[in-house]
């Protein structure tokens, strides 16, 4: 079941200029391979040199904190970033053809298979509130 779509954003400190990205460390965090593919494709469409990939972190939250301290930049999904808009620069990204770069969030379950009560309650809640 489709839940929503969210923009993928370039996230930098307030002091970072997009023209300097190639010289600033890119911060990557543990995420799904599809987001890595988006990051790499966007970079190749916009820059001729490889990114300065130097920092690999375990969570998006740690990544965001490093960015706040001006230790690098990253490409992150928008979810949760709105609460930090005063501390970091958030720029939605676009493919070269002008299409917004977005990622879908879906809920996968087998509708004919009986679910545990807690799982079914969650599915019912999500269906009522989307």
MMTF fields as JSON, N, C-alpha, C and O atoms, coordinates in Angstrom:
{
  "mmtfVersion": "1.0.0",
  "mmtfProducer": "UNKNOWN",
  "numBonds": 519,
  "numAtoms": 520,
  "numGroups": 130,
  "numChains": 1,
  "numModels": 1,
  "chainsPerModel": [1],
  "groupsPerChain": [130],
  "chainIdList": ["A"],
  "bondAtomList": [4, 2, 8, 6, 12, 10, 16, 14, 20, 18, 24, 22, 28, 26, 32, 30, 36, 34, 40, 38, 44, 42, 48, 46, 52, 50, 56, 54, 60, 58, 64, 62, 68, 66, 72, 70, 76, 74, 80, 78, 84, 82, 88, 86, 92, 90, 96, 94, 100, 98, 104, 102, 108, 106, 112, 110, 116, 114, 120, 118, 124, 122, 128, 126, 132, 130, 136, 134, 140, 138, 144, 142, 148, 146, 152, 150, 156, 154, 160, 158, 164, 162, 168, 166, 172, 170, 176, 174, 180, 178, 184, 182, 188, 186, 192, 190, 196, 194, 200, 198, 204, 202, 208, 206, 212, 210, 216, 214, 220, 218, 224, 222, 228, 226, 232, 230, 236, 234, 240, 238, 244, 242, 248, 246, 252, 250, 256, 254, 260, 258, 264, 262, 268, 266, 272, 270, 276, 274, 280, 278, 284, 282, 288, 286, 292, 290, 296, 294, 300, 298, 304, 302, 308, 306, 312, 310, 316, 314, 320, 318, 324, 322, 328, 326, 332, 330, 336, 334, 340, 338, 344, 342, 348, 346, 352, 350, 356, 354, 360, 358, 364, 362, 368, 366, 372, 370, 376, 374, 380, 378, 384, 382, 388, 386, 392, 390, 396, 394, 400, 398, 404, 402, 408, 406, 412, 410, 416, 414, 420, 418, 424, 422, 428, 426, 432, 430, 436, 434, 440, 438, 444, 442, 448, 446, 452, 450, 456, 454, 460, 458, 464, 462, 468, 466, 472, 470, 476, 474, 480, 478, 484, 482, 488, 486, 492, 490, 496, 494, 500, 498, 504, 502, 508, 506, 512, 510, 516, 514],
  "bondOrderList": [1, 1, 1, 1, 1, 1, 1, 1, 1, 1, 1, 1, 1, 1, 1, 1, 1, 1, 1, 1, 1, 1, 1, 1, 1, 1, 1, 1, 1, 1, 1, 1, 1, 1, 1, 1, 1, 1, 1, 1, 1, 1, 1, 1, 1, 1, 1, 1, 1, 1, 1, 1, 1, 1, 1, 1, 1, 1, 1, 1, 1, 1, 1, 1, 1, 1, 1, 1, 1, 1, 1, 1, 1, 1, 1, 1, 1, 1, 1, 1, 1, 1, 1, 1, 1, 1, 1, 1, 1, 1, 1, 1, 1, 1, 1, 1, 1, 1, 1, 1, 1, 1, 1, 1, 1, 1, 1, 1, 1, 1, 1, 1, 1, 1, 1, 1, 1, 1, 1, 1, 1, 1, 1, 1, 1, 1, 1, 1, 1],
  "groupList": [{"groupName": "UNK", "atomNameList": ["N", "CA", "C", "O"], "elementList": ["N", "C", "C", "O"], "formalChargeList": [0, 0, 0, 0], "bondAtomList": [1, 0, 2, 1, 3, 2], "bondOrderList": [1, 1, 2], "singleLetterCode": "X", "chemCompType": "L-PEPTIDE LINKING"}],
  "groupTypeList": [0, 0, 0, 0, 0, 0, 0, 0, 0, 0, 0, 0, 0, 0, 0, 0, 0, 0, 0, 0, 0, 0, 0, 0, 0, 0, 0, 0, 0, 0, 0, 0, 0, 0, 0, 0, 0, 0, 0, 0, 0, 0, 0, 0, 0, 0, 0, 0, 0, 0, 0, 0, 0, 0, 0, 0, 0, 0, 0, 0, 0, 0, 0, 0, 0, 0, 0, 0, 0, 0, 0, 0, 0, 0, 0, 0, 0, 0, 0, 0, 0, 0, 0, 0, 0, 0, 0, 0, 0, 0, 0, 0, 0, 0, 0, 0, 0, 0, 0, 0, 0, 0, 0, 0, 0, 0, 0, 0, 0, 0, 0, 0, 0, 0, 0, 0, 0, 0, 0, 0, 0, 0, 0, 0, 0, 0, 0, 0, 0, 0],
  "groupIdList": [1, 2, 3, 4, 5, 6, 7, 8, 9, 10, 11, 12, 13, 14, 15, 16, 17, 18, 19, 20, 21, 22, 23, 24, 25, 26, 27, 28, 29, 30, 31, 32, 33, 34, 35, 36, 37, 38, 39, 40, 41, 42, 43, 44, 45, 46, 47, 48, 49, 50, 51, 52, 53, 54, 55, 56, 57, 58, 59, 60, 61, 62, 63, 64, 65, 66, 67, 68, 69, 70, 71, 72, 73, 74, 75, 76, 77, 78, 79, 80, 81, 82, 83, 84, 85, 86, 87, 88, 89, 90, 91, 92, 93, 94, 95, 96, 97, 98, 99, 100, 101, 102, 103, 104, 105, 106, 107, 108, 109, 110, 111, 112, 113, 114, 115, 116, 117, 118, 119, 120, 121, 122, 123, 124, 125, 126, 127, 128, 129, 130],
  "secStructList": [7, 3, 3, 3, 3, 3, 3, 3, 3, 3, 3, 3, 3, 6, 6, 7, 7, 4, 4, 4, 4, 4, 4, 1, 3, 3, 3, 3, 3, 1, 7, 7, 2, 2, 2, 2, 2, 2, 2, 2, 2, 2, 2, 2, 2, 2, 7, 1, 1, 7, 7, 3, 3, 3, 3, 3, 3, 1, 7, 2, 2, 2, 2, 2, 2, 2, 2, 2, 6, 6, 1, 7, 5, 3, 3, 3, 3, 1, 6, 6, 4, 4, 4, 4, 6, 6, 6, 3, 3, 3, 3, 3, 7, 5, 7, 6, 6, 1, 7, 5, 7, 3, 3, 3, 3, 3, 7, 7, 7, 7, 6, 6, 1, 7, 7, 7, 2, 2, 2, 2, 2, 2, 2, 2, 2, 2, 2, 2, 6, 7],
  "xCoordList": [0.838, 0.0, 0.898, 1.778, 0.669, 1.414, 1.012, -0.175, 2.003, 1.718, 1.95, 1.083, 3.137, 3.44, 4.739, 5.472, 4.996, 6.236, 6.907, 6.237, 8.226, 8.936, 10.113, 10.72, 10.432, 11.57, 12.898, 13.034, 13.853, 15.237, 15.965, 15.818, 16.755, 17.311, 18.825, 19.411, 19.431, 20.816, 20.793, 20.087, 21.567, 21.576, 22.997, 23.93, 23.147, 24.447, 24.296, 23.185, 25.418, 25.357, 24.923, 24.946, 24.538, 24.141, 25.316, 25.11, 26.543, 27.745, 28.309, 29.312, 27.687, 28.216, 27.624, 26.427, 28.462, 28.05, 28.039, 28.992, 26.976, 26.852, 28.024, 28.368, 28.626, 29.76, 30.997, 31.918, 31.027, 32.178, 32.01, 32.892, 30.92, 30.644, 31.764, 32.046, 32.401, 33.449, 34.643, 35.396, 34.824, 35.969, 35.609, 36.488, 34.348, 33.868, 33.509, 32.983, 33.773, 33.445, 31.946, 31.094, 31.672, 30.303, 30.113, 30.973, 28.995, 28.689, 27.626, 26.548, 27.95, 26.981, 26.626, 27.441, 25.402, 24.968, 24.367, 24.037, 24.229, 23.692, 22.226, 21.384, 21.941, 20.576, 20.41, 21.298, 19.28, 19.04, 19.777, 20.034, 20.114, 20.887, 20.214, 20.905, 18.887, 18.211, 18.557, 18.657, 18.739, 19.11, 20.561, 20.877, 21.443, 22.821, 22.832, 23.593, 21.998, 21.932, 21.466, 21.997, 20.482, 20.012, 21.137, 21.367, 21.839, 22.948, 23.992, 24.41, 24.401, 25.465, 25.028, 25.807, 23.806, 23.307, 23.183, 23.588, 22.63, 22.502, 23.876, 24.072, 24.827, 26.171, 26.758, 27.291, 26.667, 27.231, 26.556, 27.191, 25.275, 24.578, 25.022, 24.869, 25.566, 25.858, 27.329, 27.682, 28.198, 29.611, 30.46, 30.049, 31.635, 32.518, 33.554, 34.15, 33.774, 34.735, 33.976, 32.842, 34.588, 33.896, 33.747, 34.542, 32.729, 32.572, 33.712, 34.352, 33.946, 34.95, 34.313, 33.944, 34.19, 33.503, 34.451, 35.327, 34.276, 35.199, 34.56, 35.23, 33.276, 32.636, 31.487, 30.599, 31.512, 30.449, 29.932, 30.678, 28.662, 28.079, 26.954, 26.509, 26.509, 25.521, 24.076, 23.23, 23.759, 22.362, 22.224, 23.178, 21.009, 20.694, 20.816, 21.25, 20.449, 20.544, 21.988, 22.27, 22.897, 24.308, 24.803, 25.555, 24.389, 24.749, 24.292, 25.064, 23.048, 22.512, 23.307, 23.57, 23.69, 24.468, 25.851, 26.331, 26.482, 27.77, 27.602, 28.447, 26.51, 26.245, 26.047, 26.571, 25.296, 25.084, 26.408, 26.523, 27.403, 28.712, 29.64, 30.832, 29.092, 29.839, 30.989, 32.068, 30.739, 31.762, 31.569, 32.34, 30.56, 30.323, 28.891, 28.166, 28.5, 27.174, 26.654, 27.407, 25.356, 24.781, 23.53, 23.042, 23.032, 21.749, 20.855, 21.156, 19.736, 18.863, 17.4, 17.014, 16.589, 15.141, 14.646, 15.221, 13.591, 13.096, 12.499, 12.479, 12.022, 11.35, 12.182, 13.323, 11.607, 12.257, 13.155, 13.51, 13.532, 14.447, 13.777, 14.45, 12.466, 11.779, 11.98, 11.903, 12.233, 12.433, 13.794, 14.028, 14.687, 16.033, 16.332, 17.49, 15.298, 15.476, 16.188, 16.779, 16.149, 16.852, 18.352, 19.133, 18.759, 20.165, 20.926, 22.156, 20.216, 20.85, 20.153, 19.027, 20.823, 20.236, 19.691, 20.404, 18.426, 17.744, 17.269, 16.456, 17.783, 17.462, 16.916, 17.668, 15.618, 15.101, 15.884, 16.257, 16.123, 16.912, 16.025, 14.896, 16.582, 15.873, 16.819, 18.026, 16.244, 17.016, 17.255, 16.628, 18.136, 18.46, 17.259, 17.235, 16.251, 15.064, 14.048, 12.97, 14.374, 13.493, 12.551, 11.814, 12.561, 11.709, 12.254, 13.449, 11.376, 11.789, 12.258, 11.664, 13.317, 13.793, 13.022, 13.113, 12.274, 11.445, 11.603, 12.034, 11.242, 11.26, 9.902, 9.357, 9.375, 8.078, 8.246, 9.237, 7.262, 7.167, 5.935, 4.838, 6.124, 5.031, 4.948, 5.942, 3.758, 3.544, 3.248, 2.272, 4.086, 3.915, 3.405, 3.956, 2.369, 1.822, 0.98, 0.593, 0.702, -0.111, -1.554, -1.883, -2.429, -3.797, -4.636, -5.619, -4.267, -5.063, -4.51, -5.133, -3.362, -2.757, -3.172, -3.051, -3.656, -4.038, -2.838, -1.736, -3.069, -2.018, -2.218, -3.33, -1.142, -1.27, -2.126, -2.2, -2.765, -3.688, -3.006, -3.565, -1.809, -1.106, -0.759, -0.871, -0.338, 0.0, -1.248, -1.214, -2.347, -3.593, -4.097, -4.623, -3.94, -4.35, -3.531, -4.064, -2.238, -1.381, -1.812, -1.918, -2.058, -2.492, -3.808, -3.96, -4.751, -6.049, -5.859, -6.492, -4.988, -4.712, -4.138, -4.582, -3.159, -2.531, -3.557, -3.598, -4.388, -5.394, -6.403, -6.875, -6.731, -7.697, -7.098, -7.833, -5.767, -5.155, -4.302, -3.498, -4.458, -3.723, -4.667, -4.233],
  "yCoordList": [-1.155, 0.0, 1.238, 1.377, 2.127, 3.38, 4.268, 4.477, 4.791, 5.688, 7.14, 7.992, 7.415, 8.787, 8.832, 7.848, 9.998, 10.252, 11.434, 12.379, 11.379, 12.465, 12.91, 12.102, 14.203, 14.686, 14.2, 13.975, 14.048, 13.778, 15.115, 15.846, 15.429, 16.778, 16.779, 15.862, 17.825, 18.135, 18.865, 19.86, 18.363, 18.948, 19.381, 18.579, 20.662, 21.239, 22.122, 22.396, 22.554, 23.543, 24.871, 25.045, 25.779, 27.108, 27.842, 28.786, 27.417, 28.097, 27.488, 27.973, 26.448, 25.725, 26.279, 26.553, 26.438, 26.877, 25.658, 24.878, 25.489, 24.324, 24.196, 23.087, 25.294, 25.263, 24.614, 24.229, 24.489, 23.923, 22.445, 21.867, 21.823, 20.445, 19.464, 18.571, 19.61, 18.658, 18.691, 17.72, 19.786, 19.892, 19.615, 19.604, 19.398, 19.154, 17.674, 17.103, 17.04, 15.608, 15.326, 16.0, 14.318, 13.808, 12.857, 12.022, 12.99, 12.12, 11.128, 11.512, 9.855, 8.801, 8.081, 7.957, 7.613, 6.844, 5.536, 5.394, 4.6, 3.298, 3.44, 3.85, 3.097, 3.188, 2.133, 1.309, 2.165, 1.153, 1.492, 2.663, 0.477, 0.693, 1.632, 2.288, 1.706, 2.582, 4.053, 4.83, 4.437, 5.821, 6.091, 7.182, 5.105, 5.254, 5.465, 6.288, 4.731, 4.869, 6.267, 6.86, 6.796, 8.159, 9.16, 10.049, 9.013, 9.919, 9.929, 10.987, 8.739, 8.614, 9.146, 9.822, 8.858, 9.331, 10.848, 11.492, 11.423, 12.886, 13.537, 14.509, 12.997, 13.578, 13.549, 14.557, 12.411, 12.281, 13.217, 13.66, 13.529, 14.457, 15.907, 16.744, 16.202, 17.587, 17.935, 19.114, 16.932, 17.184, 16.244, 15.123, 16.705, 15.889, 15.133, 14.175, 15.55, 14.861, 14.038, 14.37, 12.973, 12.18, 12.973, 13.872, 12.643, 13.352, 13.004, 11.96, 13.876, 13.67, 12.806, 13.309, 11.509, 10.6, 10.172, 9.334, 10.751, 10.444, 9.987, 9.389, 10.256, 9.916, 8.94, 9.184, 7.841, 6.837, 6.644, 6.227, 6.946, 6.917, 5.89, 5.357, 5.625, 4.574, 5.03, 4.224, 6.295, 6.733, 8.086, 8.856, 8.347, 9.639, 10.744, 11.849, 10.474, 11.484, 11.904, 13.094, 10.948, 11.273, 12.081, 13.041, 11.7, 12.417, 13.873, 14.786, 14.087, 15.44, 16.25, 17.43, 15.653, 16.369, 16.77, 17.865, 15.902, 16.251, 17.439, 18.333, 17.437, 18.543, 19.838, 20.879, 19.791, 20.978, 21.569, 22.783, 20.714, 21.163, 21.531, 21.759, 21.59, 21.98, 21.015, 21.433, 19.719, 18.702, 18.011, 17.118, 18.41, 17.813, 18.053, 18.857, 17.345, 17.465, 16.067, 15.093, 15.981, 14.691, 14.877, 15.992, 13.78, 13.727, 12.855, 11.689, 13.45, 12.79, 12.899, 13.855, 11.932, 12.094, 13.204, 13.442, 13.867, 15.027, 14.689, 15.542, 13.479, 13.105, 13.492, 13.056, 14.304, 14.718, 15.931, 16.528, 16.315, 17.458, 18.795, 19.747, 18.877, 20.153, 20.726, 21.939, 19.863, 20.321, 20.997, 21.629, 20.869, 21.403, 22.477, 22.835, 22.986, 23.953, 25.225, 25.914, 25.552, 26.741, 26.5, 27.451, 25.234, 24.896, 24.429, 24.469, 23.987, 23.432, 23.958, 24.451, 23.852, 24.234, 22.973, 21.979, 23.018, 21.873, 22.287, 23.201, 21.608, 21.956, 20.722, 19.777, 20.706, 19.565, 19.417, 20.405, 18.175, 17.897, 17.554, 17.087, 17.804, 17.549, 16.845, 17.088, 15.967, 15.36, 16.419, 17.477, 16.157, 17.132, 17.532, 18.628, 16.652, 16.987, 17.816, 18.111, 18.199, 19.024, 18.247, 18.85, 16.935, 16.109, 16.08, 15.877, 16.283, 16.235, 14.82, 13.836, 14.733, 13.433, 13.101, 13.811, 12.027, 11.621, 10.136, 9.371, 9.755, 8.341, 7.996, 8.734, 6.87, 6.417, 5.605, 4.898, 5.724, 4.871, 4.01, 4.512, 2.724, 1.769, 0.849, 0.615, 0.333, -0.672, -1.978, -2.084, -2.962, -4.26, -5.277, -5.423, -5.964, -7.062, -7.929, -7.493, -9.13, -10.045, -9.919, -10.324, -9.358, -9.071, -10.322, -10.238, -11.471, -12.681, -13.533, -14.513, -13.164, -13.932, -13.323, -12.111, -14.124, -13.567, -12.926, -13.473, -11.784, -11.047, -11.172, -11.415, -11.004, -10.898, -9.675, -8.745, -9.685, -8.592, -7.234, -6.268, -7.151, -5.866, -5.399, -4.213, -6.331, -5.988, -5.546, -4.551, -6.264, -5.9, -4.545, -3.761, -4.265, -2.963, -1.842, -0.778, -2.085, -1.101, -0.884, 0.255, -1.964, -1.867, -1.095, -0.221, -1.407, -0.708, 0.779, 1.623, 1.094, 2.49, 3.235, 4.335, 2.635, 3.283, 3.491, 4.56, 2.48, 2.611, 3.727, 4.386, 3.939, 4.971, 6.373, 7.352, 6.484, 7.81, 8.226, 9.15, 7.572, 8.033, 8.691, 9.147],
  "zCoordList": [0.0, 0.0, 0.0, 0.85, -0.952, -1.031, 0.139, 0.388, 0.857, 1.979, 1.604, 1.802, 1.057, 0.657, -0.119, -0.217, -0.663, -1.368, -0.68, -0.262, -0.565, 0.101, -0.755, -1.458, -0.692, -1.474, -0.9, 0.303, -1.781, -1.405, -1.498, -2.478, -0.465, -0.341, -0.173, 0.402, -0.686, -0.382, 0.96, 1.122, 1.914, 3.254, 3.569, 3.531, 3.882, 4.2, 5.441, 5.893, 5.972, 7.049, 6.441, 5.222, 7.278, 6.811, 6.165, 5.402, 6.464, 5.982, 4.704, 4.18, 4.202, 3.037, 1.747, 1.667, 0.755, -0.568, -1.484, -1.488, -2.255, -3.139, -4.11, -4.518, -4.474, -5.39, -4.767, -5.487, -3.449, -2.742, -2.404, -1.768, -2.803, -2.372, -2.698, -1.899, -3.845, -4.238, -3.288, -3.211, -2.572, -1.668, -0.203, 0.66, 0.071, 1.435, 1.555, 0.6, 2.689, 2.819, 2.661, 3.239, 1.869, 1.782, 2.963, 3.244, 3.638, 4.766, 4.309, 3.854, 4.44, 4.125, 5.412, 6.326, 5.461, 6.618, 6.13, 4.953, 7.027, 6.672, 6.267, 7.065, 5.017, 4.487, 3.398, 3.181, 2.726, 1.692, 0.399, 0.118, -0.386, -1.618, -2.623, -3.402, -2.618, -3.581, -3.335, -4.284, -2.078, -1.788, -2.193, -2.668, -2.007, -2.482, -3.998, -4.506, -4.71, -6.171, -6.557, -7.496, -5.843, -6.102, -5.867, -6.687, -4.739, -4.418, -5.529, -6.0, -5.935, -6.939, -8.294, -8.967, -8.707, -10.001, -10.013, -10.98, -8.956, -8.895, -8.969, -9.699, -8.211, -8.227, -9.637, -10.103, -10.318, -11.668, -12.657, -13.614, -12.446, -13.335, -13.113, -14.002, -11.94, -11.596, -11.433, -11.415, -11.313, -11.08, -11.933, -12.23, -12.32, -13.156, -12.342, -12.835, -11.11, -10.243, -9.206, -8.86, -8.712, -7.684, -6.386, -6.113, -5.586, -4.317, -3.359, -3.486, -2.423, -1.398, -0.3, 0.761, -0.572, 0.35, 1.446, 1.231, 2.627, 3.694, 4.983, 5.825, 5.156, 6.411, 6.192, 5.376, 6.924, 6.876, 8.294, 9.179, 8.509, 9.845, 9.92, 8.903, 11.135, 11.328, 11.171, 10.783, 11.459, 11.402, 10.722, 10.612, 10.273, 9.668, 10.717, 10.392, 11.946, 12.998, 13.237, 13.377, 13.287, 13.463, 12.272, 12.439, 11.085, 9.862, 9.953, 9.661, 10.354, 10.475, 11.493, 11.262, 12.598, 13.63, 13.098, 13.392, 12.327, 11.715, 10.767, 10.722, 10.014, 9.086, 9.862, 9.465, 10.968, 11.794, 12.275, 12.442, 12.497, 12.971, 11.817, 12.024, 10.596, 9.395, 9.084, 8.663, 9.299, 9.039, 7.689, 7.338, 6.937, 5.638, 5.187, 5.771, 4.142, 3.544, 3.242, 3.264, 2.961, 2.615, 1.768, 1.586, 1.265, 0.577, 1.444, 1.7, 1.897, 2.868, 2.456, 1.784, 2.853, 2.679, 3.606, 4.668, 3.197, 3.934, 5.305, 6.192, 5.485, 6.73, 7.941, 8.088, 8.796, 10.024, 9.902, 10.919, 8.697, 8.544, 8.844, 9.24, 8.66, 8.841, 10.253, 10.447, 11.224, 12.598, 12.794, 13.824, 11.816, 11.944, 10.903, 10.69, 10.263, 9.177, 9.626, 8.795, 10.902, 11.39, 11.52, 11.53, 11.619, 11.863, 10.629, 10.613, 9.599, 8.4, 7.152, 7.221, 6.025, 4.736, 4.08, 3.942, 3.676, 3.071, 1.687, 1.547, 0.666, -0.718, -1.437, -1.677, -1.788, -2.557, -3.861, -4.494, -4.245, -5.442, -6.631, -6.481, -7.834, -9.088, -10.044, -10.046, -10.857, -11.939, -13.002, -12.969, -13.925, -14.985, -15.823, -16.382, -15.92, -16.711, -15.928, -16.444, -14.682, -13.871, -12.963, -12.182, -13.049, -12.199, -10.775, -10.563, -9.812, -8.405, -8.065, -8.505, -7.287, -6.826, -5.557, -4.556, -5.612, -4.49, -4.234, -5.097, -3.025, -2.652, -2.059, -1.239, -2.486, -1.988, -0.713, -0.529, 0.154, 1.335, 1.164, 0.922, 1.291, 1.115, 2.321, 3.01, 2.567, 3.597, 2.885, 2.142, 3.114, 2.476, 3.477, 4.568, 3.103, 3.908, 2.985, 1.901, 3.401, 2.598, 3.056, 4.171, 2.208, 2.654, 2.953, 3.69, 2.395, 2.628, 3.764, 4.173, 4.261, 5.343, 6.678, 6.855, 7.614, 8.918, 9.615, 9.614, 10.194, 10.886, 12.396, 12.865, 13.144, 14.599, 14.897, 14.094, 16.049, 16.393, 16.374, 15.855, 16.931, 16.958, 15.551, 15.239, 14.702, 13.318, 12.576, 11.852, 12.739, 12.064, 12.549, 11.759, 13.834, 14.369, 13.727, 13.414, 13.533, 12.883, 11.432, 10.978, 10.714, 9.311, 9.229, 8.375, 10.102, 10.115, 10.396, 9.761, 11.346, 11.687, 10.484, 10.156, 9.837, 8.678, 7.569, 6.96, 7.299, 6.246, 6.529, 5.602, 7.793, 8.152, 8.097, 7.964, 8.199, 8.323, 7.135, 7.253, 6.004, 4.832, 3.843, 2.784]
}
